[in-house]
């Protein structure tokens, strides 16, 4: 698993928290949580480039060790560039079997941004 391990980079799980706003209500904020290691190569296929040109969303595949169980819509921040990504698949959709030599789980993710007055999460594309 060293080739896979060598391609991994740090990601931070963003924890959603509700805090008071300045008007007597509340708002959502995201704060840095636990750091995990994952591999998420940029998709360079011709079909992806064509889809992006016509406005389709770009989905990436995040590979992590099975010990990391990430829930649907979990927000991750890539440490290298600060980009945010949202998990778009289930926790047990794609993982290696218990008897496999590889210890990995894969998730579909999309790039997102957090903004607005209440910390809304929106897709980049």
C-alpha positions in Angstrom: 0.0 0.0 0.0 3.0 2.3 -0.1 2.2 3.6 -3.6 -1.3 4.6 -2.4 0.1 6.0 0.9 2.7 8.0 -1.0 -0.1 9.8 -3.0 -2.0 10.7 0.2 -2.2 14.3 1.5 -3.8 15.9 4.5 -7.4 16.9 4.7 -9.3 18.5 7.6 -12.8 17.5 8.5 -14.8 20.7 8.9 -17.2 20.6 11.9 -20.4 22.5 11.7 -21.3 24.6 14.7 -24.2 26.9 15.4 -23.3 30.2 17.1 -25.2 33.4 18.0 -25.4 36.0 15.3 -25.4 39.8 15.9 -29.2 40.0 15.7 -30.4 37.7 18.5 -30.6 34.6 16.2 -28.1 32.0 15.2 -25.8 31.2 12.3 -23.8 28.2 11.1 -20.0 28.3 11.0 -17.5 25.7 10.1 -14.4 25.1 12.2 -11.4 22.9 11.7 -11.7 19.4 13.1 -9.6 16.3 12.8 -7.0 15.9 10.2 -7.1 12.8 8.0 -5.0 11.5 5.1 -6.6 10.9 1.7 -5.7 10.7 -2.0 -7.8 12.7 -4.5 -6.2 12.9 -8.0 -7.5 15.5 -10.4 -9.7 13.9 -13.1 -8.1 14.6 -16.4 -10.1 12.4 -18.8 -11.4 13.8 -22.0 -15.0 13.1 -21.0 -14.6 15.1 -17.8 -13.1 18.0 -19.8 -16.1 17.9 -22.2 -18.6 17.7 -19.3 -16.9 20.7 -17.6 -17.1 22.7 -20.8 -20.9 22.3 -20.9 -21.4 23.2 -17.2 -21.6 19.8 -15.6 -20.4 19.4 -12.0 -17.0 17.9 -11.4 -16.9 15.0 -9.1 -13.6 13.7 -7.6 -12.9 10.3 -6.0 -11.4 10.5 -2.5 -9.6 7.4 -1.2 -9.0 7.0 2.5 -8.2 4.2 4.9 -11.3 2.2 6.0 -10.9 3.5 9.6 -12.2 6.9 8.4 -16.0 6.7 8.1 -17.3 9.9 6.6 -21.0 10.7 6.5 -22.9 12.0 3.5 -22.4 15.8 3.1 -19.3 15.9 5.4 -17.2 18.9 4.4 -13.4 18.5 4.0 -10.7 21.1 3.5 -7.6 20.2 1.5 -4.6 21.5 3.5 -2.5 22.2 0.4 -4.7 24.9 -1.1 -7.6 25.3 1.3 -10.2 24.1 -1.2 -13.4 22.7 0.3 -15.1 19.4 -0.8 -18.4 17.7 0.2 -18.9 14.0 0.4 -21.6 12.9 -2.1 -21.7 9.1 -1.5 -22.5 6.7 1.3 -20.1 5.3 3.9 -20.1 1.7 2.7 -20.7 2.2 -1.0 -17.2 1.4 -2.1 -14.7 -0.2 0.3 -12.4 -3.2 0.1 -13.6 -6.4 1.8 -12.3 -7.4 5.2 -10.1 -10.1 3.7 -8.5 -7.8 1.1 -4.8 -6.7 1.3 -5.8 -3.1 0.6 -7.4 -1.1 3.5 -9.3 1.6 1.6 -12.6 3.2 1.2 -13.6 5.6 -1.6 -16.1 8.5 -1.7 -17.4 10.7 -4.5 -16.8 14.4 -3.6 -17.6 17.7 -5.2 -15.9 21.0 -4.7 -17.9 23.5 -2.7 -17.7 27.0 -1.1 -19.1 28.2 2.2 -20.6 31.7 2.3 -23.6 33.9 2.7 -25.0 35.2 5.9 -25.7 31.8 7.4 -22.7 29.7 6.2 -24.6 28.1 3.3 -22.6 25.4 1.4 -23.0 25.7 -2.4 -21.5 23.8 -5.2 -18.6 25.6 -7.1 -20.1 24.7 -10.5 
